[in-house]
Amino acid sequence: MFRPRLVTILVASGAKGGVGKSTIAASLAALFDVKVAVLDLGIDGNTTVAAYHKACVDDTRGILDYLLLGLDFEIVESKVSRNVGIVPAGRVSGIRASILSIPNKSLVKTRYEKALLRLRREGYEIVLIDTPSNVELLSTTYVTILYYSDIICLVTEPTLSAIETLHKWWSNFSKVLSKGSQILNIVVNKYIEKLHNNVNSLRKYVQDGILSKIPFDAAVLVLSTNAELPIMYTEPAKFNKALTSLFKIIEEQTMKYIGVQQLRL
């Protein structure tokens, strides 16, 4: 699949929600200078990224409507960052989406390729994918998108329970990854020094990428409660400094894929 100047970045987590995955995805999208399309795979109806970007996605056809039903999707502009467009999950969700995710892998693949081509024609250079924690409900759809992602950022917390769910994610999906042609970063959010030993076991999952630690910052919790994008404010200084450093590395990683032939057929 040839995608000139289009890079896909998937932001995922283990089965434990609340680790800050969507906060990080929404913030990363706002930092790019080029046009970024955020695909929200929230099968559970979660619209965190859209809320951060003040984008109204109520009753909007989204990416799951297209991938699972063939219905065209809409792109909603962010009111926080001009370069960001939000493609919501859409109207299909829950058990219905889970059942529809079972079908033909080649059909999902073909539709996904066409979705990426449409986004590129509309000027987007980065496609950032925010996945739900209950990815097992998306079965074939999730596996296909994971396989064709250029850069994967696995987000967790330094707690043992969160890290254990990430180990399970690796056990379930590591065989899907294409070693040598994908970059995998581990992002430990809400990091505190006394839990340092907990995250050491995650280094083995890094693939041509980094293990990034984003310090716990109480100001992020306050802003998140009001659906305010932390990266747009100065208060969460520790969070912003670490996230900006992570972004710069991801930005460098995207250069590996811009305008190259994708061989994962």
SVG drawing of the C-alpha trace seen along z (x, -y; Angstrom):
<svg xmlns="http://www.w3.org/2000/svg" viewBox="-28 -29 43 43">
<polyline fill="none" stroke="black" stroke-width="0.4" points="0.0,0.0 1.6,-3.3 0.6,-6.3 2.6,-9.4 3.2,-11.7 0.7,-9.9 1.8,-8.4 -0.5,-6.4 0.1,-6.6 -2.0,-4.3 -2.4,-5.1 -3.5,-2.1 -3.5,-0.8 -4.3,2.4 -7.8,3.3 -7.5,0.9 -9.2,-2.4 -8.4,-5.8 -4.6,-5.7 -4.7,-8.9 -4.5,-7.4 -7.1,-9.8 -5.6,-12.8 -2.2,-12.0 -3.7,-11.3 -5.6,-14.6 -2.6,-16.5 -0.2,-15.0 -2.6,-15.8 -2.6,-19.5 1.2,-19.7 1.7,-18.8 2.1,-21.7 0.7,-19.6 -3.0,-18.5 -3.9,-15.6 -6.9,-13.4 -7.8,-11.7 -9.8,-8.4 -11.8,-7.6 -12.5,-3.9 -14.5,-4.3 -16.9,-1.4 -18.1,-2.2 -19.3,-5.7 -16.5,-7.5 -15.8,-10.8 -12.9,-12.1 -10.8,-13.4 -13.7,-15.2 -14.6,-16.8 -11.0,-18.0 -11.1,-19.6 -14.6,-21.1 -15.8,-19.2 -19.5,-18.3 -19.8,-14.7 -23.3,-13.9 -25.2,-11.7 -22.2,-12.0 -21.3,-9.2 -17.8,-8.0 -15.0,-5.6 -16.8,-2.5 -19.9,-3.3 -17.6,-3.2 -15.4,-0.2 -18.3,2.0 -21.2,0.8 -19.7,-1.1 -21.4,-4.3 -19.4,-7.5 -17.7,-9.2 -17.6,-12.8 -14.7,-14.9 -15.4,-17.4 -13.0,-20.3 -11.4,-20.9 -12.2,-24.3 -9.0,-24.2 -6.4,-23.4 -7.0,-24.4 -4.9,-21.6 -6.9,-18.8 -9.9,-17.0 -11.9,-14.5 -13.4,-11.4 -15.7,-10.0 -16.5,-6.3 -20.0,-7.0 -23.5,-5.7 -22.6,-2.0 -21.4,-0.9 -21.6,1.6 -22.7,5.2 -23.8,4.3 -20.3,3.1 -18.8,6.2 -20.9,8.5 -20.2,6.4 -16.4,6.6 -16.4,10.3 -16.7,10.2 -14.2,10.5 -10.8,9.2 -10.1,8.2 -13.2,6.0 -12.1,4.1 -8.6,3.7 -9.9,2.4 -12.2,-0.1 -9.4,-1.2 -7.1,-1.9 -9.8,-3.9 -10.4,-5.9 -6.7,-6.7 -6.6,-7.8 -9.6,-10.1 -7.8,-11.7 -4.7,-12.2 -6.7,-13.8 -8.1,-16.2 -4.6,-17.3 -4.0,-15.2 -0.5,-14.0 -0.8,-12.3 -3.6,-9.9 -3.7,-9.4 -5.9,-6.5 -7.4,-6.5 -8.4,-3.0 -10.7,-1.9 -9.6,0.3 -12.1,3.0 -10.5,3.7 -11.6,7.3 -15.0,6.1 -13.5,4.8 -11.8,8.1 -10.9,8.1 -11.2,4.3 -8.7,3.6 -6.2,6.2 -6.3,4.8 -5.7,1.2 -3.0,2.3 -1.2,4.2 -1.2,1.3 -0.1,-1.3 3.4,-2.8 4.0,-4.0 2.3,-2.5 2.3,-4.2 1.2,-1.9 0.0,-3.9 -0.1,-2.7 0.3,-3.8 3.1,-2.7 0.7,-0.7 1.0,3.1 -2.6,3.6 -2.2,1.3 1.1,2.8 -0.4,6.3 -3.1,5.4 -0.3,4.2 1.5,7.5 -1.8,9.2 -2.1,6.8 1.3,7.9 0.4,11.6 -2.7,11.1 -1.4,8.9 2.4,9.2 2.0,11.7 0.1,9.1 3.0,6.6 5.3,6.4 8.8,6.4 11.3,4.2 8.7,2.0 6.8,0.7 7.9,-1.5 6.6,-0.7 6.9,-3.2 5.9,-2.6 4.4,-5.7 4.1,-5.5 1.7,-8.2 1.2,-9.6 4.7,-8.4 6.0,-8.8 9.6,-7.9 8.8,-5.5 7.1,-3.1 10.2,-3.1 10.8,0.6 7.3,1.4 8.0,0.1 11.3,1.9 9.6,5.0 8.1,2.8 11.4,2.0 11.4,5.4 8.4,4.4 10.0,1.2 10.6,1.7 12.9,-0.9 11.3,-3.4 11.5,-4.7 10.1,-4.2 8.7,-7.6 7.8,-8.6 5.2,-11.4 5.2,-12.6 2.0,-12.8 0.7,-16.3 -2.4,-17.3 -3.1,-20.2 -3.9,-17.7 -6.6,-16.1 -8.3,-19.4 -8.2,-20.4 -9.3,-17.0 -12.4,-17.1 -13.5,-20.2 -12.5,-18.7 -9.8,-21.3 -6.8,-20.2 -3.8,-20.3 -1.2,-21.0 -2.9,-24.3 -2.3,-25.6 0.9,-26.5 -0.2,-25.1 0.6,-21.4 4.3,-22.2 5.6,-18.7 3.1,-17.1 3.7,-19.5 7.5,-19.3 7.4,-15.5 4.7,-15.3 6.5,-17.9 9.7,-15.8 7.7,-12.7 6.1,-14.6 9.5,-15.6 10.7,-12.0 7.4,-10.9 7.8,-13.7 11.3,-12.4 9.9,-8.8 7.3,-9.9 10.1,-10.9 10.9,-7.2 7.6,-6.6 6.8,-9.8 6.5,-9.0 7.7,-5.4 6.3,-2.2 4.4,-0.2 5.3,3.4 2.9,4.9 0.5,6.4"/>
</svg>
